[in-house]
């Protein structure tokens, strides 16, 4: 998620896995799954895709990569925090 001025915002929890934390995990899981599906689609499509479709795909891949990097950064910060062990995504 992004806050004002498109700056990233992070969920800080006490490690007990409350409802907001579970929702964040679900959203992150969806973002990672979407990125994997989009990448598979790109692999199938790219060899014969017209220019307009390639540009659209590039935009979608950029958005997915941004989401995946945000998830990774959030997980890195969480792990670096004292007692910040977080359960892996299902």
C-alpha positions in Angstrom: 0.0 0.0 0.0 1.1 3.6 -0.5 0.3 6.6 1.6 0.3 10.3 0.8 2.8 11.2 -2.0 3.0 7.5 -3.0 5.3 6.8 -0.1 5.0 3.2 1.1 3.3 2.4 4.4 3.9 -0.6 6.5 1.9 -2.6 9.0 3.6 -2.9 12.4 2.2 -5.6 14.5 2.9 -7.2 17.9 3.3 -10.6 16.2 0.1 -12.1 17.4 -1.5 -12.2 13.9 -4.6 -10.0 14.4 -7.2 -9.4 11.7 -5.4 -6.6 10.0 -2.2 -8.6 9.9 -4.1 -11.6 8.4 -5.7 -9.3 5.8 -2.3 -7.9 4.9 -0.9 -11.4 4.5 -3.9 -12.3 2.3 -3.4 -9.2 0.1 0.3 -9.9 -0.2 -0.5 -13.5 -1.2 -2.9 -12.3 -3.9 -0.3 -9.8 -5.2 2.4 -12.5 -5.4 0.0 -15.0 -7.1 -1.0 -12.3 -9.6 2.6 -11.6 -10.4 3.3 -15.3 -11.0 0.3 -15.6 -13.2 1.2 -12.5 -15.2 4.8 -13.7 -15.6 3.5 -17.1 -17.0 1.2 -15.2 -19.4 4.1 -13.0 -20.5 6.2 -16.1 -21.2 3.4 -17.5 -23.4 2.5 -14.3 -25.2 5.8 -12.5 -25.9 7.2 -14.5 -28.8 4.3 -13.4 -31.1 2.7 -10.4 -29.4 1.9 -7.2 -31.3 3.5 -4.0 -30.1 0.4 -2.6 -28.3 0.0 -5.8 -26.4 3.7 -5.8 -25.4 3.3 -2.2 -24.1 0.2 -3.1 -22.1 2.0 -6.2 -20.7 5.0 -4.2 -19.8 2.8 -1.8 -17.8 1.1 -4.8 -16.0 4.5 -6.4 -15.3 5.8 -3.1 -13.9 2.9 -2.8 -11.5 3.2 -6.4 -10.4 7.0 -6.0 -9.8 6.3 -2.9 -7.8 3.9 -4.9 -5.6 6.3 -7.8 -5.2 9.1 -5.5 -4.2 6.8 -3.8 -1.7 6.0 -7.2 -0.2 9.7 -8.1 0.0 10.7 -4.8 1.6 7.9 -5.1 4.1 9.0 -8.7 5.0 12.6 -7.6 5.2 11.7 -4.7 7.6 9.5 -7.1 9.6 12.3 -9.7 10.0 14.8 -7.0 11.0 12.6 -5.7 13.8 13.2 -7.1 17.3 11.1 -10.2 17.7 9.9 -9.6 14.1 9.6 -13.2 13.0 6.6 -13.4 10.8 4.8 -16.5 9.6 5.4 -17.4 6.0 2.6 -16.9 3.5 0.6 -20.0 2.8 
